[in-house]
Amino acid sequence: MSVIPIDRPSAALDQSPAPRRLVSQPPAGPSRATVSLVDCQAHDSPFGLLVREAAASNKVEPRALAVRTLLHLPRVAGHRGQISWRQIHTELRRRSAELLADQKKVQRLIPTGSFKLQDLRFVADYSSDNAAEIFNHLHYLRSARPGSLNYALVDPYYGLPISLCSVSPLEWRRVGRQINSQFGVAMEAVWDISRVYSFDVAPANAISYLLARVRNDLRQRVPEAQLLSTAVDPNLGFTGSSYLAANWQRWMTIKPRPYLYFENGYVSPRQLRSRFETTNVSELRAAYGTKFEQSRAPLRDSMIFCCRIKGETEFVPQDLQRRLHR
C-alpha cells in the first residue's frame, strides 16, 4: 500500500504565557485585500504561511491552529466566502490564545518524545478520563462523545497518548438510513469514529495504523458490528487521506448547514441542545441577540467514509454517491 499524507490536527507542549503578536501584513504574494475560504483551506495557501508563523511564535502546533481558525473564519466571512486579511489575523490571535490556554489544562498528557510507528503500543481500552480531557480541550470541537470506546497509540515508556480516537454507535439517522437502504447494513450494526486526535510528535501514518487496529479489535469485541463510518469536513482542510490509507471508502456526502457560534466561539448543535435546550436559530437570536451568530458563507459538503469490519469495502464512484440533506 502506498503511503498517503494524513490529516492530523494536533498540539505541542505549551511554553508561552500569552499569544505573541502576529505579522502585521499578509504573506508575500496576495495582492487582493481579501481571500476566499476555499483558498485558505488549501495546504499550500498564503493562509498556511500565516498559521505557521503564528504557531511558531506561540509554541503551538500549526495544524491544530489552522483547524481551529478555519472553523471560526466562516463566522466573519461574507456571503460569497470572502474574508479580509485583517479578520484572519484577528481569528489567529484569538485561536492562539485559546489553544495555549487549553494546552495548559492537559499539559500532563502532552507527549514530547519522537517514536517510530512500530514502537508505539496499541491500547484498546484507553482511559476514558484522559480521552475526555484531550477531546474536551484539544480537539477542535472541544467536546468528547459520551459513552464511547476509546483507543490510543501510546509511547512505550510513559504511556502518553500519541494518537487516539473514540468509537460509538452511529447516531446520525439520515446516514444510517442511507447505509441501510443502499448497502444493506442496519444502523444498529454501524459504529462511528466520532473523534480523532493526533499529537505533533505522531509518526507518519499513525492514524491509518490506529484505524486498522480499531477495526480488528471491534471485530472481536462487538461481533454484531458490521461497519465503521465517519464524517470528514473539508471546510477545515481535511481530505480523508488517513481513511483512504486505511482502506476506507467515501460512500456519500452531506449537504452542509451553517456553522453556529455563541460569543465568538463555535458551538455544535449537540452542544447547543445541551447548553440551551434548543437548536432553534430564531429562539436563540431572540434570547441572546448578537451573542448568537451563524455563518453566511457557502460551505462544502461533508464526506462520509465507511469501512466494513469484515471483508473488503466497496468502492463507490462519485457519480453514484448520494448527496444527503440534513
Phi, psi and chi 1 to 4 in degrees:
 res  aa     phi    psi   chi1   chi2   chi3   chi4
   1 MET       -  131.8 -178.9  173.7   60.6      -
   2 SER   -72.4  153.9   60.0      -      -      -
   3 VAL   -83.5  127.3  176.6      -      -      -
   4 ILE  -116.8  134.5  -58.1  176.3      -      -
   5 PRO   -56.4  141.6  -20.5   30.9      -      -
   6 ILE  -109.0  155.8   61.9  174.3      -      -
   7 ASP   -88.0  125.7  -55.6  -43.9      -      -
   8 ARG  -151.6   88.4   53.2  172.9 -151.5 -120.6
   9 PRO   -61.0  137.3   19.4  -28.6      -      -
  10 SER  -153.8 -176.3   54.2      -      -      -
  11 ALA  -147.9  150.4      -      -      -      -
  12 ALA  -113.3  171.3      -      -      -      -
  13 LEU   -63.9  132.4 -175.9   63.8      -      -
  14 ASP   -77.4  122.7  170.3   29.9      -      -
  15 GLN  -129.7   13.4  -62.6  176.0  -10.0      -
  16 SER  -124.2  130.3  177.8      -      -      -
  17 PRO   -74.7  -20.8   27.7  -34.3      -      -
  18 ALA  -157.0  151.8      -      -      -      -
  19 PRO   -64.7  134.1   24.0  -32.8      -      -
  20 ARG   -86.5  163.1  -59.7  178.8 -177.0  177.3
  21 ARG   -67.0  136.8 -174.4  176.9   65.2   85.7
  22 LEU   -85.1  172.6  -53.4 -176.0      -      -
  23 VAL   -61.7  150.1  -67.6      -      -      -
  24 SER   -87.7  -11.1   58.2      -      -      -
  25 GLN  -123.1  153.9  -60.8  -65.5  -31.8      -
  26 PRO   -65.3  160.6   21.9  -31.7      -      -
  27 PRO   -61.9  158.4   21.8  -32.1      -      -
  28 ALA   -59.0  136.5      -      -      -      -
  29 GLY   127.1  -59.1      -      -      -      -
  30 PRO   -65.0  128.0  -18.3   29.9      -      -
  31 SER  -102.3  -13.4   56.8      -      -      -
  32 ARG   -88.0  156.7  -63.6  172.1  -62.9  170.7
  33 ALA   -78.2  -18.9      -      -      -      -
  34 THR  -126.3  166.0   62.9      -      -      -
  35 VAL  -140.7  154.0   64.7      -      -      -
  36 SER   -85.9  154.5   72.7      -      -      -
  37 LEU   -60.6  -38.6  -70.1  177.1      -      -
  38 VAL   -61.6  -41.2  172.2      -      -      -
  39 ASP   -63.1  -38.3  -74.1  -18.2      -      -
  40 CYS   -65.7  -27.6  -69.7      -      -      -
  41 GLN   -76.7  -15.9  -65.6  155.7   12.7      -
  42 ALA   -71.8  140.8      -      -      -      -
  43 HIS   -67.6  -26.2  -71.2  -98.9      -      -
  44 ASP  -106.3   26.3   57.5   -9.9      -      -
  45 SER   -81.1  159.3   67.1      -      -      -
  46 PRO   -57.1  -31.5  -26.7   35.4      -      -
  47 PHE   -56.9  -40.0  167.2   76.5      -      -
  48 GLY   -61.2  -34.5      -      -      -      -
  49 LEU   -65.0  -42.9  178.3   60.1      -      -
  50 LEU   -61.7  -41.9  -79.2 -178.9      -      -
  51 VAL   -61.6  -45.4  169.0      -      -      -
  52 ARG   -63.3  -38.8  -70.4 -169.7  -67.3  -86.5
  53 GLU   -65.8  -45.0 -176.8 -178.3   77.2      -
  54 ALA   -64.6  -40.6      -      -      -      -
  55 ALA   -65.1  -41.6      -      -      -      -
  56 ALA   -65.4  -37.9      -      -      -      -
  57 SER   -67.9  -31.1  -62.9      -      -      -
  58 ASN  -108.2    4.5  -66.5  -71.8      -      -
  59 LYS    60.3   42.1  -58.0  -66.5 -168.6  -61.4
  60 VAL  -121.4  160.3  -63.6      -      -      -
  61 GLU   -78.0  131.4 -154.5  -79.8  -38.8      -
  62 PRO   -57.3  -41.9  -24.3   33.8      -      -
  63 ARG   -65.7  -42.0 -173.1   57.3  176.6  161.7
  64 ALA   -61.2  -42.3      -      -      -      -
  65 LEU   -67.3  -40.6 -179.3   58.4      -      -
  66 ALA   -61.4  -45.7      -      -      -      -
  67 VAL   -64.7  -44.7  171.8      -      -      -
  68 ARG   -62.9  -39.8  -72.6 -159.9 -174.8 -159.9
  69 THR   -68.7  -43.1  -53.7      -      -      -
  70 LEU   -61.6  -31.7  -73.3  170.4      -      -
  71 LEU   -66.3  -29.3 -176.8   63.2      -      -
  72 HIS  -101.2  -16.1  -72.5   83.5      -      -
  73 LEU   -61.3  -36.8  -70.3 -177.2      -      -
  74 PRO   -60.9  -18.8  -27.7   37.6      -      -
  75 ARG   -63.2  -34.5 -177.2 -177.0   64.8   84.2
  76 VAL  -111.6   -3.0  -68.5      -      -      -
  77 ALA   -73.1  154.2      -      -      -      -
  78 GLY   -77.2  178.8      -      -      -      -
  79 HIS   -61.7  -27.0  -71.0  -77.8      -      -
  80 ARG   -95.2    6.1  -63.6 -176.6  178.0  179.7
  81 GLY    84.2   15.5      -      -      -      -
  82 GLN   -91.6  146.6  -66.6  -65.5  120.8      -
  83 ILE  -143.7  144.9 -171.1  166.3      -      -
  84 SER   -84.2  157.7   71.8      -      -      -
  85 TRP   -66.2  -31.0  -70.3  105.6      -      -
  86 ARG   -62.9  -42.7 -177.6 -177.2  -63.7  -84.6
  87 GLN   -64.9  -36.7  -69.5  169.6  -43.2      -
  88 ILE   -63.9  -44.1  -71.1  174.0      -      -
  89 HIS   -59.7  -42.0  -79.8  -73.3      -      -
  90 THR   -61.8  -45.7  -62.0      -      -      -
  91 GLU   -67.8  -36.8  -73.0  -56.5  -40.1      -
  92 LEU   -62.5  -40.0  -82.1  171.8      -      -
  93 ARG   -64.1  -44.9  -75.7 -166.6  -65.8  -90.5
  94 ARG   -62.8  -45.5  -75.9  176.1  174.1  165.7
  95 ARG   -73.6  -29.8  -57.9  -45.8  144.3 -165.6
  96 SER   -63.0  -45.9  -67.1      -      -      -
  97 ALA   -63.9  -41.8      -      -      -      -
  98 GLU   -63.4  -45.6  178.6 -175.5   78.8      -
  99 LEU   -66.1  -39.4 -172.5   53.2      -      -
 100 LEU   -59.9  -45.9  -78.1  167.6      -      -
 101 ALA   -64.6  -40.0      -      -      -      -
 102 ASP   -67.8  -38.4  -78.2  -20.6      -      -
 103 GLN   -62.1  -37.4  -74.0  179.5  179.5      -
 104 LYS   -60.4  -35.2  -71.1 -179.1  179.7  179.2
 105 LYS   -70.4  -22.5  -64.0  172.8 -176.3  176.3
 106 VAL  -125.4   26.5  -66.3      -      -      -
 107 GLN   -56.8  -32.9 -174.1  166.4  -48.1      -
 108 ARG   -66.4  -18.1   66.0  179.7 -176.9   86.2
 109 LEU  -101.1   -1.3  -65.1  173.1      -      -
 110 ILE   -89.0  118.4  -60.7  177.5      -      -
 111 PRO   -78.3  153.0   30.9  -34.4      -      -
 112 THR  -124.3  -19.5   56.0      -      -      -
 113 GLY   -77.5  158.5      -      -      -      -
 114 SER  -107.2  136.2  -63.6      -      -      -
 115 PHE  -137.5  151.2  -55.6   93.5      -      -
 116 LYS   -76.9  153.3  -65.4 -179.4  179.0  179.2
 117 LEU   -57.1  -40.8 -174.0   58.9      -      -
 118 GLN   -70.4  -13.9   59.4  -93.0   29.6      -
 119 ASP   -88.0  -14.8  -65.9  -28.8      -      -
 120 LEU   -75.0  147.9  -60.6 -179.7      -      -
 121 ARG  -103.5  130.1 -178.1  165.4   56.4   90.0
 122 PHE   -84.5  128.8  173.7   70.2      -      -
 123 VAL  -118.3  117.5  178.4      -      -      -
 124 ALA   -82.7  -21.3      -      -      -      -
 125 ASP  -126.2   64.8  -70.7  -66.1      -      -
 126 TYR   -67.3  146.3 -175.5   67.7      -      -
 127 SER   -48.5  122.3  164.6      -      -      -
 128 SER   -66.3  -32.4   57.8      -      -      -
 129 ASP   -67.1  -45.6  -70.2  -21.0      -      -
 130 ASN   -66.3  -42.0  -72.0  -10.1      -      -
 131 ALA   -61.3  -42.1      -      -      -      -
 132 ALA   -63.4  -40.0      -      -      -      -
 133 GLU   -60.3  -45.1  -77.0 -165.5   61.8      -
 134 ILE   -67.3  -47.3  -68.7  170.2      -      -
 135 PHE   -68.7  -33.3  -67.8  133.6      -      -
 136 ASN   -73.6  -22.3  -75.7  -25.5      -      -
 137 HIS  -117.2  -33.7  -66.0  104.0      -      -
 138 LEU  -106.6  -30.1  -61.2 -176.3      -      -
 139 HIS   -64.9  146.0 -169.1  -87.3      -      -
 140 TYR   -63.0  -26.4   62.7   90.4      -      -
 141 LEU   -79.7  -16.6  -68.4  178.1      -      -
 142 ARG    53.9   44.8  -56.8  176.8   76.6 -161.5
 143 SER  -158.4  135.5   66.8      -      -      -
 144 ALA   -88.3  153.5      -      -      -      -
 145 ARG   -91.1  114.5  179.7   68.1   63.4   85.4
 146 PRO   -60.4  147.3  -20.2   31.9      -      -
 147 GLY    72.6   22.2      -      -      -      -
 148 SER   -90.7  156.8  -62.0      -      -      -
 149 LEU   -84.7  136.1  -62.0  175.8      -      -
 150 ASN  -115.7  133.7  -63.4  -66.3      -      -
 151 TYR  -124.4  151.7  -65.5   88.5      -      -
 152 ALA  -153.7  152.7      -      -      -      -
 153 LEU  -101.1  123.1  -62.5  176.8      -      -
 154 VAL  -118.8  157.8  -56.9      -      -      -
 155 ASP   -71.0  150.0   79.6   67.9      -      -
 156 PRO   -74.6   -9.3   26.8  -33.5      -      -
 157 TYR  -103.1  -49.4  -58.6  113.4      -      -
 158 TYR  -111.1   -6.3  -56.3  105.9      -      -
 159 GLY    71.4   20.3      -      -      -      -
 160 LEU   -77.2  142.1  -67.0  174.1      -      -
 161 PRO   -70.7  135.6   28.4  -35.5      -      -
 162 ILE  -102.5  -48.7  -56.0  -63.2      -      -
 163 SER  -138.4  141.5  -61.4      -      -      -
 164 LEU  -148.8  161.1   66.4  159.4      -      -
 165 CYS  -150.8  158.5   69.5      -      -      -
 166 SER  -116.9  145.5   65.2      -      -      -
 167 VAL  -128.7  132.4 -174.8      -      -      -
 168 SER  -147.5  158.8   48.8      -      -      -
 169 PRO   -56.9  140.1  -25.6   35.1      -      -
 170 LEU   -61.1  130.3  179.3   66.6      -      -
 171 GLU  -111.6   -9.7  -62.7 -179.5    0.0      -
 172 TRP   -81.7   97.5 -155.6  -19.0      -      -
 173 ARG   -63.3  -38.1  -66.6 -169.8  178.0  -83.2
 174 ARG   -63.2  -41.6 -169.1  170.9  -62.6  -87.1
 175 VAL   -66.9  -43.1  172.4      -      -      -
 176 GLY   -60.0  -42.1      -      -      -      -
 177 ARG   -65.3  -39.5  -72.9 -164.9  -64.6  -93.9
 178 GLN   -67.9  -41.3 -177.3   61.1   34.1      -
 179 ILE   -61.1  -40.2  -71.4  174.7      -      -
 180 ASN   -66.3  -46.4 -175.2   23.5      -      -
 181 SER   -72.3  -34.9   64.6      -      -      -
 182 GLN   -92.5  -31.2 -171.9  172.9   -4.9      -
 183 PHE  -121.9   -1.3  -58.1   95.9      -      -
 184 GLY    73.8   22.6      -      -      -      -
 185 VAL  -109.8  122.6 -179.9      -      -      -
 186 ALA   -65.0  145.9      -      -      -      -
 187 MET   -57.6  -34.0 -179.3  172.3  173.0      -
 188 GLU   -66.8  -15.0  -65.5   75.7   18.5      -
 189 ALA  -100.1    6.6      -      -      -      -
 190 VAL  -105.6  129.7 -177.2      -      -      -
 191 TRP  -114.2  142.1  -76.3   64.8      -      -
 192 ASP  -108.8  131.9 -176.0   45.8      -      -
 193 ILE   -77.7   95.9  -56.4  -70.0      -      -
 194 SER   -85.9  -25.9   48.4      -      -      -
 195 ARG  -145.6  141.7  -62.7  -72.4 -176.1  -88.7
 196 VAL  -137.1  136.0  177.0      -      -      -
 197 TYR  -146.1  136.3 -165.9   84.9      -      -
 198 SER  -136.0  129.9 -161.3      -      -      -
 199 PHE   -77.1  163.9  -74.2   93.0      -      -
 200 ASP   -58.8  -31.2 -170.8   33.6      -      -
 201 VAL   -81.0   -1.5  -63.1      -      -      -
 202 ALA   -62.2  134.4      -      -      -      -
 203 PRO   -71.2  164.2   26.3  -33.8      -      -
 204 ALA   -56.7  141.7      -      -      -      -
 205 ASN    69.6   16.1  -63.2  -42.5      -      -
 206 ALA   -62.7  -42.2      -      -      -      -
 207 ILE   -67.5  -45.8  -67.1  178.3      -      -
 208 SER   -63.2  -35.6   56.8      -      -      -
 209 TYR   -66.3  -43.0  176.7   71.8      -      -
 210 LEU   -61.6  -43.1  174.5   62.0      -      -
 211 LEU   -61.2  -38.5  -68.0  170.9      -      -
 212 ALA   -64.8  -40.0      -      -      -      -
 213 ARG   -69.3  -36.9  -64.0  -63.2  -58.0  -91.8
 214 VAL   -62.4  -44.1  167.9      -      -      -
 215 ARG   -58.4  -44.9  179.4 -175.2 -177.1 -135.2
 216 ASN   -65.0  -39.4  -68.7  -23.8      -      -
 217 ASP   -68.2  -43.8 -177.2   77.4      -      -
 218 LEU   -63.0  -33.3  -87.6 -178.4      -      -
 219 ARG   -57.7  -36.0 -172.7 -176.6  -63.5  128.2
 220 GLN   -89.1  -40.4  -55.6  -60.6  -37.4      -
 221 ARG   -75.7  -39.6 -176.6 -170.4  -63.2 -106.4
 222 VAL  -125.2   81.9 -171.1      -      -      -
 223 PRO   -58.0  -28.3  -22.2   33.2      -      -
 224 GLU   -78.2  -12.2   64.0  -87.2   19.7      -
 225 ALA   -72.0  132.4      -      -      -      -
 226 GLN  -115.8  -22.0  -60.8  178.7   33.3      -
 227 LEU  -147.9  144.1 -169.9   76.6      -      -
 228 LEU  -107.7  143.2  -76.4  165.4      -      -
 229 SER  -138.2  163.5   70.6      -      -      -
 230 THR  -161.4  158.0 -162.0      -      -      -
 231 ALA  -107.7  134.8      -      -      -      -
 232 VAL  -119.2  124.8  173.5      -      -      -
 233 ASP  -101.4  106.6 -170.8  -12.7      -      -
 234 PRO   -70.2  -15.2   27.6  -34.6      -      -
 235 ASN   -66.5  -15.6  -61.1  -71.6      -      -
 236 LEU  -102.2   10.8  -53.4 -178.7      -      -
 237 GLY    88.7    3.4      -      -      -      -
 238 PHE   -82.0  143.2  -63.5  131.8      -      -
 239 THR  -117.1  -15.4   63.4      -      -      -
 240 GLY    84.7   12.9      -      -      -      -
 241 SER   -63.9  -32.4   56.0      -      -      -
 242 SER   -67.9  -31.5   55.7      -      -      -
 243 TYR   -73.0  -41.0  -67.2   95.4      -      -
 244 LEU   -60.8  -38.1  -66.5  172.6      -      -
 245 ALA   -66.0  -24.4      -      -      -      -
 246 ALA   -95.4   15.2      -      -      -      -
 247 ASN    70.3   28.7  -64.1  -43.8      -      -
 248 TRP   -82.7  166.4  -69.9   48.7      -      -
 249 GLN  -132.6  146.6  -61.7  -69.4  -17.0      -
 250 ARG   -81.4  122.9 -162.4 -176.4   91.1  169.9
 251 TRP  -107.0  -24.3  -84.9    6.6      -      -
 252 MET  -166.2  172.6   62.9 -167.1   76.1      -
 253 THR  -128.7  162.6   64.1      -      -      -
 254 ILE  -125.1  126.0  -54.3  -73.3      -      -
 255 LYS   -61.7  133.8 -175.9  178.7  179.3 -179.8
 256 PRO   -77.8  155.3   30.6  -36.0      -      -
 257 ARG  -106.9  158.3  -76.8 -179.7  177.3  172.0
 258 PRO   -58.4  146.0  -23.9   33.9      -      -
 259 TYR   -70.8  148.0  -71.9  165.1      -      -
 260 LEU  -114.5  144.2  -54.4  174.7      -      -
 261 TYR  -138.2  144.8  -54.6   89.9      -      -
 262 PHE  -131.2  124.4 -175.5   73.2      -      -
 263 GLU    51.3   49.6  -66.1 -177.1  -30.3      -
 264 ASN    72.1    4.1  -62.8  -32.2      -      -
 265 GLY  -116.5  142.8      -      -      -      -
 266 TYR   -66.0  140.4  173.4   83.7      -      -
 267 VAL  -133.8  134.4  -75.0      -      -      -
 268 SER   -81.5  160.4   68.6      -      -      -
 269 PRO   -55.1  -38.4  -28.9   36.7      -      -
 270 ARG   -62.4  -42.5 -178.0 -171.5  -63.5  -90.3
 271 GLN   -67.5  -37.8  -69.5  165.5  -29.8      -
 272 LEU   -61.9  -44.6  -80.1  176.9      -      -
 273 ARG   -63.5  -39.1 -162.9  175.0  -63.3  112.3
 274 SER   -70.8  -38.9  173.5      -      -      -
 275 ARG   -85.5  -38.7 -174.0  171.9  176.1 -177.7
 276 PHE  -118.3   -2.2  -56.8  106.0      -      -
 277 GLU    62.5   23.9  -61.7 -176.0  -14.0      -
 278 THR  -162.0  154.0 -177.5      -      -      -
 279 THR  -119.7   11.8   58.8      -      -      -
 280 ASN   -72.6  116.3 -174.0  -72.4      -      -
 281 VAL   -62.3  -42.3  172.2      -      -      -
 282 SER   -62.9  -41.8  -62.8      -      -      -
 283 GLU   -64.4  -42.3  -68.9  178.8    6.1      -
 284 LEU   -67.3  -39.8  -70.2  164.7      -      -
 285 ARG   -67.0  -39.0  -79.6 -179.8  168.1  168.2
 286 ALA   -65.2  -35.9      -      -      -      -
 287 ALA   -82.5  -34.5      -      -      -      -
 288 TYR  -121.4   -1.5  -60.9  100.5      -      -
 289 GLY    58.5 -131.9      -      -      -      -
 290 THR   -74.4   -7.4   57.8      -      -      -
 291 LYS   -66.2  -26.1  -71.2 -175.9  177.2 -179.3
 292 PHE  -105.3  129.3  177.8   79.7      -      -
 293 GLU  -137.1  160.3  -58.7  172.3   87.5      -
 294 GLN  -135.7  152.1   65.5  175.6    0.5      -
 295 SER   -68.7  150.3   63.2      -      -      -
 296 ARG  -110.5  -21.1  -59.5  166.4  -63.3  166.7
 297 ALA   -72.1  149.4      -      -      -      -
 298 PRO   -65.1  138.1   22.2  -32.3      -      -
 299 LEU  -114.9  155.5  -60.9  173.2      -      -
 300 ARG   -87.0  153.8  -61.2  158.8   70.0 -172.6
 301 ASP   -60.9  142.9  -74.1   10.6      -      -
 302 SER   -76.2  153.4  -70.3      -      -      -
 303 MET  -110.9  135.6  -58.3  175.3  -74.6      -
 304 ILE  -103.3  115.3  -57.9  -61.0      -      -
 305 PHE  -102.1  143.3  -75.4   81.6      -      -
 306 CYS  -135.4  157.1  -65.2      -      -      -
 307 CYS  -148.0  123.0  179.1      -      -      -
 308 ARG   -69.0  136.8  -69.9 -166.5 -179.5  -89.9
 309 ILE   -74.1  -29.6  -66.8  176.9      -      -
 310 LYS  -122.3  130.6  -63.1  178.6 -178.2  179.2
 311 GLY    82.9 -178.6      -      -      -      -
 312 GLU   -79.8  152.4  -66.7 -173.3    6.8      -
 313 THR   -97.7  130.2  -55.2      -      -      -
 314 GLU   -66.3  138.9  -58.3   93.4  -47.0      -
 315 PHE   -82.6  131.8  169.0   76.2      -      -
 316 VAL  -117.0  114.4 -179.4      -      -      -
 317 PRO   -57.3  149.4  -21.8   32.9      -      -
 318 GLN   -59.5  -34.3  -71.9 -162.6   19.0      -
 319 ASP   -72.3   -9.5   58.9  -10.6      -      -
 320 LEU  -106.3    0.6  -64.0 -179.1      -      -
 321 GLN   -81.8  129.8  -67.2  178.2   17.1      -
 322 ARG   -76.4  143.3  -68.7  -68.0  -58.7  -85.4
 323 ARG  -103.4  111.9 -173.2 -167.9 -169.4 -148.6
 324 LEU   -91.6  149.3  -54.8 -175.2      -      -
 325 HIS  -101.1  144.2  -67.2 -103.0      -      -
 326 ARG   -75.4      -  -66.6  177.8 -175.0 -104.3
